[in-house]
Amino acid sequence: MRKQLAEAQEIEQYLLREMPVSSRLVFQARMLVAPALREKVKYQRKTLQLVRWLAREEKRQQLDQLFQRLMQDTSFNNSITSIFK
């Protein structure tokens, strides 16, 4: 289990560009000779993209809720709507 965790952390460092250049080059060479590693990198990249998308969606919902609360304030609502008249 520790080996899998260490490998996942290494892949994440690679994807987030947190590895030193020399380590990146070694990792890329390992991906060239190990199709299984390439596959793991591909899936972890997809996972990171999904996490980012979900975080953006959550922020979008929070901003929408904030906007709805602000628009309930009459003075704020009048100020904003007057800008776009």
Secondary structure, 3 states (H helix, E strand, C coil): CHHHHHHHHHHHHHHCCCCCHHHHHHHHHHHHHCHHHHHHHHHHHHHHHHHHHHHHHHHHHHHHHHHHHHHHCHHHHHHHHHHCC
